[in-house]
Amino acid sequence: MLVTLGEQKILTLEDFADLASDELTGGYDIVKGERIKIQGFLEDFALSKDEADELIMSARNIIYKD
């Protein structure tokens, strides 16, 4: 996963904390009235949305702790 993230220029914990779960797991969007598939950075790893949310929130807790 780290290699895959690095290839996408997600190089720091802060870069990772700034992501949304859809960026990791993939999803769909509507563009000009057409539904298109958005490839997630870690889609090949079968990461669930809940797992992606937990990873991102863990990173945010480290980066943005007071």
mmCIF file as Biopython writes it, N, C-alpha, C and O atoms, coordinates in Angstrom:
data_model
#
loop_
_atom_site.group_PDB
_atom_site.id
_atom_site.type_symbol
_atom_site.label_atom_id
_atom_site.label_alt_id
_atom_site.label_comp_id
_atom_site.label_asym_id
_atom_site.label_entity_id
_atom_site.label_seq_id
_atom_site.pdbx_PDB_ins_code
_atom_site.Cartn_x
_atom_site.Cartn_y
_atom_site.Cartn_z
_atom_site.occupancy
_atom_site.B_iso_or_equiv
_atom_site.auth_seq_id
_atom_site.auth_asym_id
_atom_site.pdbx_PDB_model_num
ATOM 1   N N  . MET A ? 1  ? 0.824   -1.195 0.000   1.0 0.0 1  A 1 
ATOM 2   C CA . MET A ? 1  ? 0.000   0.000  0.000   1.0 0.0 1  A 1 
ATOM 3   C C  . MET A ? 1  ? 0.864   1.253  0.000   1.0 0.0 1  A 1 
ATOM 4   O O  . MET A ? 1  ? 0.554   2.233  -0.678  1.0 0.0 1  A 1 
ATOM 5   N N  . LEU A ? 2  ? 1.955   1.215  0.768   1.0 0.0 2  A 1 
ATOM 6   C CA . LEU A ? 2  ? 2.829   2.389  0.832   1.0 0.0 2  A 1 
ATOM 7   C C  . LEU A ? 2  ? 3.453   2.708  -0.522  1.0 0.0 2  A 1 
ATOM 8   O O  . LEU A ? 2  ? 3.569   3.875  -0.898  1.0 0.0 2  A 1 
ATOM 9   N N  . VAL A ? 3  ? 3.846   1.687  -1.241  1.0 0.0 3  A 1 
ATOM 10  C CA . VAL A ? 3  ? 4.422   1.899  -2.571  1.0 0.0 3  A 1 
ATOM 11  C C  . VAL A ? 3  ? 3.375   2.521  -3.499  1.0 0.0 3  A 1 
ATOM 12  O O  . VAL A ? 3  ? 3.665   3.467  -4.230  1.0 0.0 3  A 1 
ATOM 13  N N  . THR A ? 4  ? 2.168   1.983  -3.460  1.0 0.0 4  A 1 
ATOM 14  C CA . THR A ? 4  ? 1.087   2.506  -4.290  1.0 0.0 4  A 1 
ATOM 15  C C  . THR A ? 4  ? 0.795   3.963  -3.961  1.0 0.0 4  A 1 
ATOM 16  O O  . THR A ? 4  ? 0.617   4.779  -4.865  1.0 0.0 4  A 1 
ATOM 17  N N  . LEU A ? 5  ? 0.743   4.296  -2.679  1.0 0.0 5  A 1 
ATOM 18  C CA . LEU A ? 5  ? 0.511   5.685  -2.272  1.0 0.0 5  A 1 
ATOM 19  C C  . LEU A ? 5  ? 1.657   6.575  -2.735  1.0 0.0 5  A 1 
ATOM 20  O O  . LEU A ? 5  ? 1.425   7.683  -3.219  1.0 0.0 5  A 1 
ATOM 21  N N  . GLY A ? 6  ? 2.877   6.106  -2.592  1.0 0.0 6  A 1 
ATOM 22  C CA . GLY A ? 6  ? 4.039   6.880  -3.034  1.0 0.0 6  A 1 
ATOM 23  C C  . GLY A ? 6  ? 4.011   7.152  -4.524  1.0 0.0 6  A 1 
ATOM 24  O O  . GLY A ? 6  ? 4.381   8.239  -4.969  1.0 0.0 6  A 1 
ATOM 25  N N  . GLU A ? 7  ? 3.576   6.172  -5.292  1.0 0.0 7  A 1 
ATOM 26  C CA . GLU A ? 7  ? 3.463   6.366  -6.739  1.0 0.0 7  A 1 
ATOM 27  C C  . GLU A ? 7  ? 2.440   7.439  -7.086  1.0 0.0 7  A 1 
ATOM 28  O O  . GLU A ? 7  ? 2.520   8.049  -8.152  1.0 0.0 7  A 1 
ATOM 29  N N  . GLN A ? 8  ? 1.483   7.672  -6.199  1.0 0.0 8  A 1 
ATOM 30  C CA . GLN A ? 8  ? 0.462   8.705  -6.407  1.0 0.0 8  A 1 
ATOM 31  C C  . GLN A ? 8  ? 0.865   10.038 -5.747  1.0 0.0 8  A 1 
ATOM 32  O O  . GLN A ? 8  ? 0.052   10.956 -5.637  1.0 0.0 8  A 1 
ATOM 33  N N  . LYS A ? 9  ? 2.115   10.124 -5.318  1.0 0.0 9  A 1 
ATOM 34  C CA . LYS A ? 9  ? 2.676   11.333 -4.690  1.0 0.0 9  A 1 
ATOM 35  C C  . LYS A ? 9  ? 2.052   11.639 -3.332  1.0 0.0 9  A 1 
ATOM 36  O O  . LYS A ? 9  ? 2.011   12.795 -2.912  1.0 0.0 9  A 1 
ATOM 37  N N  . ILE A ? 10 ? 1.571   10.613 -2.652  1.0 0.0 10 A 1 
ATOM 38  C CA . ILE A ? 10 ? 1.104   10.743 -1.270  1.0 0.0 10 A 1 
ATOM 39  C C  . ILE A ? 10 ? 2.281   10.272 -0.430  1.0 0.0 10 A 1 
ATOM 40  O O  . ILE A ? 10 ? 2.430   9.082  -0.154  1.0 0.0 10 A 1 
ATOM 41  N N  . LEU A ? 11 ? 3.122   11.239 -0.024  1.0 0.0 11 A 1 
ATOM 42  C CA . LEU A ? 11 ? 4.420   10.912 0.538   1.0 0.0 11 A 1 
ATOM 43  C C  . LEU A ? 11 ? 4.522   11.130 2.036   1.0 0.0 11 A 1 
ATOM 44  O O  . LEU A ? 11 ? 5.428   10.594 2.674   1.0 0.0 11 A 1 
ATOM 45  N N  . THR A ? 12 ? 3.622   11.899 2.607   1.0 0.0 12 A 1 
ATOM 46  C CA . THR A ? 12 ? 3.695   12.178 4.038   1.0 0.0 12 A 1 
ATOM 47  C C  . THR A ? 12 ? 2.391   11.790 4.723   1.0 0.0 12 A 1 
ATOM 48  O O  . THR A ? 12 ? 1.365   11.587 4.074   1.0 0.0 12 A 1 
ATOM 49  N N  . LEU A ? 13 ? 2.453   11.691 6.031   1.0 0.0 13 A 1 
ATOM 50  C CA . LEU A ? 13 ? 1.249   11.403 6.796   1.0 0.0 13 A 1 
ATOM 51  C C  . LEU A ? 13 ? 0.228   12.523 6.611   1.0 0.0 13 A 1 
ATOM 52  O O  . LEU A ? 13 ? -0.977  12.270 6.599   1.0 0.0 13 A 1 
ATOM 53  N N  . GLU A ? 14 ? 0.703   13.755 6.468   1.0 0.0 14 A 1 
ATOM 54  C CA . GLU A ? 14 ? -0.200  14.877 6.236   1.0 0.0 14 A 1 
ATOM 55  C C  . GLU A ? 14 ? -0.904  14.756 4.885   1.0 0.0 14 A 1 
ATOM 56  O O  . GLU A ? 14 ? -2.094  15.048 4.773   1.0 0.0 14 A 1 
ATOM 57  N N  . ASP A ? 15 ? -0.163  14.323 3.859   1.0 0.0 15 A 1 
ATOM 58  C CA . ASP A ? 15 ? -0.788  14.074 2.550   1.0 0.0 15 A 1 
ATOM 59  C C  . ASP A ? 15 ? -1.914  13.057 2.701   1.0 0.0 15 A 1 
ATOM 60  O O  . ASP A ? 15 ? -2.999  13.232 2.145   1.0 0.0 15 A 1 
ATOM 61  N N  . PHE A ? 16 ? -1.647  11.993 3.458   1.0 0.0 16 A 1 
ATOM 62  C CA . PHE A ? 16 ? -2.634  10.941 3.651   1.0 0.0 16 A 1 
ATOM 63  C C  . PHE A ? 16 ? -3.829  11.447 4.440   1.0 0.0 16 A 1 
ATOM 64  O O  . PHE A ? 16 ? -4.970  11.111 4.120   1.0 0.0 16 A 1 
ATOM 65  N N  . ALA A ? 17 ? -3.583  12.251 5.468   1.0 0.0 17 A 1 
ATOM 66  C CA . ALA A ? 17 ? -4.661  12.774 6.311   1.0 0.0 17 A 1 
ATOM 67  C C  . ALA A ? 17 ? -5.592  13.691 5.529   1.0 0.0 17 A 1 
ATOM 68  O O  . ALA A ? 17 ? -6.756  13.843 5.899   1.0 0.0 17 A 1 
ATOM 69  N N  . ASP A ? 18 ? -5.111  14.291 4.478   1.0 0.0 18 A 1 
ATOM 70  C CA . ASP A ? 18 ? -5.924  15.202 3.675   1.0 0.0 18 A 1 
ATOM 71  C C  . ASP A ? 18 ? -6.811  14.490 2.654   1.0 0.0 18 A 1 
ATOM 72  O O  . ASP A ? 18 ? -7.586  15.143 1.955   1.0 0.0 18 A 1 
ATOM 73  N N  . LEU A ? 19 ? -6.713  13.178 2.557   1.0 0.0 19 A 1 
ATOM 74  C CA . LEU A ? 19 ? -7.518  12.422 1.597   1.0 0.0 19 A 1 
ATOM 75  C C  . LEU A ? 19 ? -8.929  12.187 2.118   1.0 0.0 19 A 1 
ATOM 76  O O  . LEU A ? 19 ? -9.197  12.314 3.313   1.0 0.0 19 A 1 
ATOM 77  N N  . ALA A ? 20 ? -9.821  11.844 1.200   1.0 0.0 20 A 1 
ATOM 78  C CA . ALA A ? 20 ? -11.170 11.379 1.537   1.0 0.0 20 A 1 
ATOM 79  C C  . ALA A ? 20 ? -11.202 9.880  1.264   1.0 0.0 20 A 1 
ATOM 80  O O  . ALA A ? 20 ? -10.421 9.373  0.460   1.0 0.0 20 A 1 
ATOM 81  N N  . SER A ? 21 ? -12.095 9.182  1.927   1.0 0.0 21 A 1 
ATOM 82  C CA . SER A ? 21 ? -12.132 7.729  1.768   1.0 0.0 21 A 1 
ATOM 83  C C  . SER A ? 21 ? -12.386 7.317  0.317   1.0 0.0 21 A 1 
ATOM 84  O O  . SER A ? 21 ? -11.858 6.300  -0.134  1.0 0.0 21 A 1 
ATOM 85  N N  . ASP A ? 22 ? -13.177 8.082  -0.410  1.0 0.0 22 A 1 
ATOM 86  C CA . ASP A ? 22 ? -13.432 7.761  -1.821  1.0 0.0 22 A 1 
ATOM 87  C C  . ASP A ? 22 ? -12.159 7.812  -2.663  1.0 0.0 22 A 1 
ATOM 88  O O  . ASP A ? 22 ? -12.039 7.092  -3.655  1.0 0.0 22 A 1 
ATOM 89  N N  . GLU A ? 23 ? -11.220 8.649  -2.274  1.0 0.0 23 A 1 
ATOM 90  C CA . GLU A ? 23 ? -9.961  8.708  -3.009  1.0 0.0 23 A 1 
ATOM 91  C C  . GLU A ? 23 ? -9.167  7.421  -2.833  1.0 0.0 23 A 1 
ATOM 92  O O  . GLU A ? 23 ? -8.379  7.053  -3.704  1.0 0.0 23 A 1 
ATOM 93  N N  . LEU A ? 24 ? -9.367  6.740  -1.719  1.0 0.0 24 A 1 
ATOM 94  C CA . LEU A ? 24 ? -8.682  5.478  -1.478  1.0 0.0 24 A 1 
ATOM 95  C C  . LEU A ? 24 ? -9.430  4.286  -2.061  1.0 0.0 24 A 1 
ATOM 96  O O  . LEU A ? 24 ? -8.824  3.400  -2.663  1.0 0.0 24 A 1 
ATOM 97  N N  . THR A ? 25 ? -10.745 4.266  -1.881  1.0 0.0 25 A 1 
ATOM 98  C CA . THR A ? 25 ? -11.523 3.079  -2.245  1.0 0.0 25 A 1 
ATOM 99  C C  . THR A ? 25 ? -12.159 3.163  -3.628  1.0 0.0 25 A 1 
ATOM 100 O O  . THR A ? 25 ? -12.584 2.142  -4.170  1.0 0.0 25 A 1 
ATOM 101 N N  . GLY A ? 26 ? -12.231 4.340  -4.201  1.0 0.0 26 A 1 
ATOM 102 C CA . GLY A ? 26 ? -12.883 4.513  -5.493  1.0 0.0 26 A 1 
ATOM 103 C C  . GLY A ? 26 ? -14.357 4.793  -5.311  1.0 0.0 26 A 1 
ATOM 104 O O  . GLY A ? 26 ? -14.876 4.772  -4.195  1.0 0.0 26 A 1 
ATOM 105 N N  . GLY A ? 27 ? -15.012 5.051  -6.397  1.0 0.0 27 A 1 
ATOM 106 C CA . GLY A ? 27 ? -16.439 5.349  -6.334  1.0 0.0 27 A 1 
ATOM 107 C C  . GLY A ? 27 ? -16.942 5.789  -7.689  1.0 0.0 27 A 1 
ATOM 108 O O  . GLY A ? 27 ? -16.317 5.552  -8.722  1.0 0.0 27 A 1 
ATOM 109 N N  . TYR A ? 28 ? -18.073 6.429  -7.653  1.0 0.0 28 A 1 
ATOM 110 C CA . TYR A ? 28 ? -18.707 6.910  -8.887  1.0 0.0 28 A 1 
ATOM 111 C C  . TYR A ? 28 ? -19.020 8.392  -8.754  1.0 0.0 28 A 1 
ATOM 112 O O  . TYR A ? 28 ? -19.246 8.891  -7.651  1.0 0.0 28 A 1 
ATOM 113 N N  . ASP A ? 29 ? -19.032 9.089  -9.877  1.0 0.0 29 A 1 
ATOM 114 C CA . ASP A ? 29 ? -19.369 10.506 -9.913  1.0 0.0 29 A 1 
ATOM 115 C C  . ASP A ? 29 ? -20.218 10.748 -11.158 1.0 0.0 29 A 1 
ATOM 116 O O  . ASP A ? 29 ? -20.202 9.959  -12.102 1.0 0.0 29 A 1 
ATOM 117 N N  . ILE A ? 30 ? -20.941 11.830 -11.140 1.0 0.0 30 A 1 
ATOM 118 C CA . ILE A ? 30 ? -21.743 12.228 -12.292 1.0 0.0 30 A 1 
ATOM 119 C C  . ILE A ? 30 ? -21.027 13.382 -12.988 1.0 0.0 30 A 1 
ATOM 120 O O  . ILE A ? 30 ? -20.794 14.431 -12.388 1.0 0.0 30 A 1 
ATOM 121 N N  . VAL A ? 31 ? -20.682 13.179 -14.252 1.0 0.0 31 A 1 
ATOM 122 C CA . VAL A ? 31 ? -20.023 14.207 -15.053 1.0 0.0 31 A 1 
ATOM 123 C C  . VAL A ? 31 ? -20.850 14.409 -16.316 1.0 0.0 31 A 1 
ATOM 124 O O  . VAL A ? 31 ? -21.029 13.496 -17.123 1.0 0.0 31 A 1 
ATOM 125 N N  . LYS A ? 32 ? -21.348 15.632 -16.460 1.0 0.0 32 A 1 
ATOM 126 C CA . LYS A ? 32 ? -22.182 15.989 -17.621 1.0 0.0 32 A 1 
ATOM 127 C C  . LYS A ? 32 ? -23.339 15.004 -17.787 1.0 0.0 32 A 1 
ATOM 128 O O  . LYS A ? 32 ? -23.663 14.580 -18.896 1.0 0.0 32 A 1 
ATOM 129 N N  . GLY A ? 33 ? -23.954 14.649 -16.649 1.0 0.0 33 A 1 
ATOM 130 C CA . GLY A ? 33 ? -25.111 13.770 -16.667 1.0 0.0 33 A 1 
ATOM 131 C C  . GLY A ? 33 ? -24.799 12.294 -16.840 1.0 0.0 33 A 1 
ATOM 132 O O  . GLY A ? 33 ? -25.717 11.477 -16.913 1.0 0.0 33 A 1 
ATOM 133 N N  . GLU A ? 34 ? -23.529 11.939 -16.907 1.0 0.0 34 A 1 
ATOM 134 C CA . GLU A ? 34 ? -23.142 10.544 -17.099 1.0 0.0 34 A 1 
ATOM 135 C C  . GLU A ? 34 ? -22.406 10.036 -15.861 1.0 0.0 34 A 1 
ATOM 136 O O  . GLU A ? 34 ? -21.530 10.712 -15.323 1.0 0.0 34 A 1 
ATOM 137 N N  . ARG A ? 35 ? -22.774 8.843  -15.422 1.0 0.0 35 A 1 
ATOM 138 C CA . ARG A ? 35 ? -22.135 8.234  -14.248 1.0 0.0 35 A 1 
ATOM 139 C C  . ARG A ? 35 ? -20.813 7.607  -14.689 1.0 0.0 35 A 1 
ATOM 140 O O  . ARG A ? 35 ? -20.780 6.765  -15.586 1.0 0.0 35 A 1 
ATOM 141 N N  . ILE A ? 36 ? -19.701 8.041  -14.029 1.0 0.0 36 A 1 
ATOM 142 C CA . ILE A ? 36 ? -18.390 7.508  -14.385 1.0 0.0 36 A 1 
ATOM 143 C C  . ILE A ? 36 ? -17.723 6.909  -13.155 1.0 0.0 36 A 1 
ATOM 144 O O  . ILE A ? 36 ? -17.978 7.332  -12.027 1.0 0.0 36 A 1 
ATOM 145 N N  . LYS A ? 37 ? -16.871 5.926  -13.383 1.0 0.0 37 A 1 
ATOM 146 C CA . LYS A ? 37 ? -16.131 5.261  -12.319 1.0 0.0 37 A 1 
ATOM 147 C C  . LYS A ? 37 ? -14.868 6.044  -12.012 1.0 0.0 37 A 1 
ATOM 148 O O  . LYS A ? 37 ? -14.118 6.404  -12.920 1.0 0.0 37 A 1 
ATOM 149 N N  . ILE A ? 38 ? -14.632 6.308  -10.729 1.0 0.0 38 A 1 
ATOM 150 C CA . ILE A ? 38 ? -13.417 6.962  -10.267 1.0 0.0 38 A 1 
ATOM 151 C C  . ILE A ? 38 ? -12.548 5.895  -9.605  1.0 0.0 38 A 1 
ATOM 152 O O  . ILE A ? 38 ? -12.973 5.271  -8.633  1.0 0.0 38 A 1 
ATOM 153 N N  . GLN A ? 39 ? -11.351 5.682  -10.114 1.0 0.0 39 A 1 
ATOM 154 C CA . GLN A ? 39 ? -10.436 4.685  -9.572  1.0 0.0 39 A 1 
ATOM 155 C C  . GLN A ? 39 ? -9.852  5.179  -8.253  1.0 0.0 39 A 1 
ATOM 156 O O  . GLN A ? 39 ? -9.338  6.295  -8.186  1.0 0.0 39 A 1 
ATOM 157 N N  . GLY A ? 40 ? -9.924  4.370  -7.214  1.0 0.0 40 A 1 
ATOM 158 C CA . GLY A ? 40 ? -9.329  4.699  -5.927  1.0 0.0 40 A 1 
ATOM 159 C C  . GLY A ? 40 ? -7.865  4.304  -5.889  1.0 0.0 40 A 1 
ATOM 160 O O  . GLY A ? 40 ? -7.463  3.342  -6.543  1.0 0.0 40 A 1 
ATOM 161 N N  . PHE A ? 41 ? -7.061  5.042  -5.124  1.0 0.0 41 A 1 
ATOM 162 C CA . PHE A ? 41 ? -5.632  4.758  -5.036  1.0 0.0 41 A 1 
ATOM 163 C C  . PHE A ? 41 ? -5.375  3.342  -4.528  1.0 0.0 41 A 1 
ATOM 164 O O  . PHE A ? 41 ? -4.458  2.674  -5.005  1.0 0.0 41 A 1 
ATOM 165 N N  . LEU A ? 42 ? -6.172  2.877  -3.569  1.0 0.0 42 A 1 
ATOM 166 C CA . LEU A ? 42 ? -5.960  1.559  -2.964  1.0 0.0 42 A 1 
ATOM 167 C C  . LEU A ? 42 ? -7.069  0.571  -3.310  1.0 0.0 42 A 1 
ATOM 168 O O  . LEU A ? 42 ? -7.289  -0.399 -2.585  1.0 0.0 42 A 1 
ATOM 169 N N  . GLU A ? 43 ? -7.749  0.812  -4.391  1.0 0.0 43 A 1 
ATOM 170 C CA . GLU A ? 43 ? -8.869  -0.036 -4.796  1.0 0.0 43 A 1 
ATOM 171 C C  . GLU A ? 43 ? -8.445  -1.494 -5.003  1.0 0.0 43 A 1 
ATOM 172 O O  . GLU A ? 43 ? -9.219  -2.407 -4.718  1.0 0.0 43 A 1 
ATOM 173 N N  . ASP A ? 44 ? -7.248  -1.714 -5.488  1.0 0.0 44 A 1 
ATOM 174 C CA . ASP A ? 44 ? -6.767  -3.066 -5.735  1.0 0.0 44 A 1 
ATOM 175 C C  . ASP A ? 44 ? -6.573  -3.874 -4.449  1.0 0.0 44 A 1 
ATOM 176 O O  . ASP A ? 44 ? -6.417  -5.094 -4.503  1.0 0.0 44 A 1 
ATOM 177 N N  . PHE A ? 45 ? -6.582  -3.208 -3.302  1.0 0.0 45 A 1 
ATOM 178 C CA . PHE A ? 45 ? -6.384  -3.877 -2.019  1.0 0.0 45 A 1 
ATOM 179 C C  . PHE A ? 45 ? -7.702  -4.236 -1.330  1.0 0.0 45 A 1 
ATOM 180 O O  . PHE A ? 45 ? -7.691  -4.726 -0.201  1.0 0.0 45 A 1 
ATOM 181 N N  . ALA A ? 46 ? -8.834  -4.001 -1.993  1.0 0.0 46 A 1 
ATOM 182 C CA . ALA A ? 46 ? -10.167 -4.325 -1.459  1.0 0.0 46 A 1 
ATOM 183 C C  . ALA A ? 46 ? -10.396 -3.710 -0.079  1.0 0.0 46 A 1 
ATOM 184 O O  . ALA A ? 46 ? -10.951 -4.351 0.814   1.0 0.0 46 A 1 
ATOM 185 N N  . LEU A ? 47 ? -9.968  -2.480 0.079   1.0 0.0 47 A 1 
ATOM 186 C CA . LEU A ? 47 ? -10.155 -1.732 1.317   1.0 0.0 47 A 1 
ATOM 187 C C  . LEU A ? 47 ? -11.599 -1.249 1.385   1.0 0.0 47 A 1 
ATOM 188 O O  . LEU A ? 47 ? -12.104 -0.656 0.432   1.0 0.0 47 A 1 
ATOM 189 N N  . SER A ? 48 ? -12.258 -1.501 2.503   1.0 0.0 48 A 1 
ATOM 190 C CA . SER A ? 48 ? -13.646 -1.040 2.639   1.0 0.0 48 A 1 
ATOM 191 C C  . SER A ? 48 ? -13.664 0.452  2.959   1.0 0.0 48 A 1 
ATOM 192 O O  . SER A ? 48 ? -12.649 1.016  3.370   1.0 0.0 48 A 1 
ATOM 193 N N  . LYS A ? 49 ? -14.804 1.080  2.773   1.0 0.0 49 A 1 
ATOM 194 C CA . LYS A ? 49 ? -14.955 2.498  3.102   1.0 0.0 49 A 1 
ATOM 195 C C  . LYS A ? 49 ? -14.713 2.728  4.588   1.0 0.0 49 A 1 
ATOM 196 O O  . LYS A ? 49 ? -14.070 3.707  4.965   1.0 0.0 49 A 1 
ATOM 197 N N  . ASP A ? 50 ? -15.220 1.835  5.436   1.0 0.0 50 A 1 
ATOM 198 C CA . ASP A ? 50 ? -15.011 1.973  6.882   1.0 0.0 50 A 1 
ATOM 199 C C  . ASP A ? 50 ? -13.532 1.862  7.245   1.0 0.0 50 A 1 
ATOM 200 O O  . ASP A ? 50 ? -13.043 2.616  8.086   1.0 0.0 50 A 1 
ATOM 201 N N  . GLU A ? 51 ? -12.819 0.929  6.619   1.0 0.0 51 A 1 
ATOM 202 C CA . GLU A ? 51 ? -11.382 0.795  6.880   1.0 0.0 51 A 1 
ATOM 203 C C  . GLU A ? 51 ? -10.632 2.038  6.411   1.0 0.0 51 A 1 
ATOM 204 O O  . GLU A ? 51 ? -9.728  2.515  7.097   1.0 0.0 51 A 1 
ATOM 205 N N  . ALA A ? 52 ? -11.001 2.557  5.255   1.0 0.0 52 A 1 
ATOM 206 C CA . ALA A ? 52 ? -10.365 3.770  4.740   1.0 0.0 52 A 1 
ATOM 207 C C  . ALA A ? 52 ? -10.627 4.944  5.671   1.0 0.0 52 A 1 
ATOM 208 O O  . ALA A ? 52 ? -9.718  5.722  5.961   1.0 0.0 52 A 1 
ATOM 209 N N  . ASP A ? 53 ? -11.867 5.077  6.143   1.0 0.0 53 A 1 
ATOM 210 C CA . ASP A ? 53 ? -12.204 6.151  7.084   1.0 0.0 53 A 1 
ATOM 211 C C  . ASP A ? 53 ? -11.370 6.042  8.359   1.0 0.0 53 A 1 
ATOM 212 O O  . ASP A ? 53 ? -10.866 7.046  8.860   1.0 0.0 53 A 1 
ATOM 213 N N  . GLU A ? 54 ? -11.227 4.833  8.879   1.0 0.0 54 A 1 
ATOM 214 C CA . GLU A ? 54 ? -10.445 4.625  10.109  1.0 0.0 54 A 1 
ATOM 215 C C  . GLU A ? 54 ? -8.979  4.999  9.905   1.0 0.0 54 A 1 
ATOM 216 O O  . GLU A ? 54 ? -8.376  5.640  10.766  1.0 0.0 54 A 1 
ATOM 217 N N  . LEU A ? 55 ? -8.404  4.601  8.772   1.0 0.0 55 A 1 
ATOM 218 C CA . LEU A ? 55 ? -7.009  4.938  8.494   1.0 0.0 55 A 1 
ATOM 219 C C  . LEU A ? 55 ? -6.815  6.446  8.377   1.0 0.0 55 A 1 
ATOM 220 O O  . LEU A ? 55 ? -5.869  7.004  8.932   1.0 0.0 55 A 1 
ATOM 221 N N  . ILE A ? 56 ? -7.707  7.090  7.658   1.0 0.0 56 A 1 
ATOM 222 C CA . ILE A ? 56 ? -7.601  8.540  7.467   1.0 0.0 56 A 1 
ATOM 223 C C  . ILE A ? 56 ? -7.784  9.267  8.796   1.0 0.0 56 A 1 
ATOM 224 O O  . ILE A ? 56 ? -7.043  10.203 9.096   1.0 0.0 56 A 1 
ATOM 225 N N  . MET A ? 57 ? -8.754  8.847  9.587   1.0 0.0 57 A 1 
ATOM 226 C CA . MET A ? 57 ? -8.993  9.506  10.880  1.0 0.0 57 A 1 
ATOM 227 C C  . MET A ? 57 ? -7.819  9.283  11.835  1.0 0.0 57 A 1 
ATOM 228 O O  . MET A ? 57 ? -7.484  10.175 12.615  1.0 0.0 57 A 1 
ATOM 229 N N  . SER A ? 58 ? -7.201  8.127  11.786  1.0 0.0 58 A 1 
ATOM 230 C CA . SER A ? 58 ? -6.011  7.876  12.615  1.0 0.0 58 A 1 
ATOM 231 C C  . SER A ? 58 ? -4.885  8.827  12.233  1.0 0.0 58 A 1 
ATOM 232 O O  . SER A ? 58 ? -4.197  9.371  13.097  1.0 0.0 58 A 1 
ATOM 233 N N  . ALA A ? 59 ? -4.704  9.021  10.935  1.0 0.0 59 A 1 
ATOM 234 C CA . ALA A ? 59 ? -3.672  9.952  10.462  1.0 0.0 59 A 1 
ATOM 235 C C  . ALA A ? 59 ? -4.001  11.376 10.901  1.0 0.0 59 A 1 
ATOM 236 O O  . ALA A ? 59 ? -3.112  12.118 11.321  1.0 0.0 59 A 1 
ATOM 237 N N  . ARG A ? 60 ? -5.273  11.759 10.806  1.0 0.0 60 A 1 
ATOM 238 C CA . ARG A ? 60 ? -5.676  13.102 11.218  1.0 0.0 60 A 1 
ATOM 239 C C  . ARG A ? 60 ? -5.482  13.313 12.707  1.0 0.0 60 A 1 
ATOM 240 O O  . ARG A ? 60 ? -5.100  14.403 13.132  1.0 0.0 60 A 1 
ATOM 241 N N  . ASN A ? 61 ? -5.742  12.280 13.509  1.0 0.0 61 A 1 
ATOM 242 C CA . ASN A ? 61 ? -5.537  12.400 14.959  1.0 0.0 61 A 1 
ATOM 243 C C  . ASN A ? 61 ? -4.080  12.660 15.294  1.0 0.0 61 A 1 
ATOM 244 O O  . ASN A ? 61 ? -3.782  13.373 16.252  1.0 0.0 61 A 1 
ATOM 245 N N  . ILE A ? 62 ? -3.170  12.091 14.517  1.0 0.0 62 A 1 
ATOM 246 C CA . ILE A ? 62 ? -1.734  12.326 14.740  1.0 0.0 62 A 1 
ATOM 247 C C  . ILE A ? 62 ? -1.332  13.712 14.251  1.0 0.0 62 A 1 
ATOM 248 O O  . ILE A ? 62 ? -0.648  14.451 14.959  1.0 0.0 62 A 1 
ATOM 249 N N  . ILE A ? 63 ? -1.754  14.061 13.046  1.0 0.0 63 A 1 
ATOM 250 C CA . ILE A ? 63 ? -1.333  15.325 12.421  1.0 0.0 63 A 1 
ATOM 251 C C  . ILE A ? 63 ? -1.962  16.542 13.110  1.0 0.0 63 A 1 
ATOM 252 O O  . ILE A ? 63 ? -1.283  17.543 13.337  1.0 0.0 63 A 1 
ATOM 253 N N  . TYR A ? 64 ? -3.237  16.460 13.438  1.0 0.0 64 A 1 
ATOM 254 C CA . TYR A ? 64 ? -3.955  17.629 13.918  1.0 0.0 64 A 1 
ATOM 255 C C  . TYR A ? 64 ? -4.247  17.608 15.407  1.0 0.0 64 A 1 
ATOM 256 O O  . TYR A ? 64 ? -5.120  18.339 15.874  1.0 0.0 64 A 1 
ATOM 257 N N  . LYS A ? 65 ? -3.530  16.780 16.162  1.0 0.0 65 A 1 
ATOM 258 C CA . LYS A ? 65 ? -3.767  16.750 17.611  1.0 0.0 65 A 1 
ATOM 259 C C  . LYS A ? 65 ? -3.308  18.062 18.224  1.0 0.0 65 A 1 
ATOM 260 O O  . LYS A ? 65 ? -2.373  18.703 17.745  1.0 0.0 65 A 1 
ATOM 261 N N  . ASP A ? 66 ? -3.977  18.436 19.277  1.0 0.0 66 A 1 
ATOM 262 C CA . ASP A ? 66 ? -3.644  19.712 19.957  1.0 0.0 66 A 1 
ATOM 263 C C  . ASP A ? 66 ? -2.777  19.484 21.155  1.0 0.0 66 A 1 
ATOM 264 O O  . ASP A ? 66 ? -2.404  20.438 21.838  1.0 0.0 66 A 1 
#
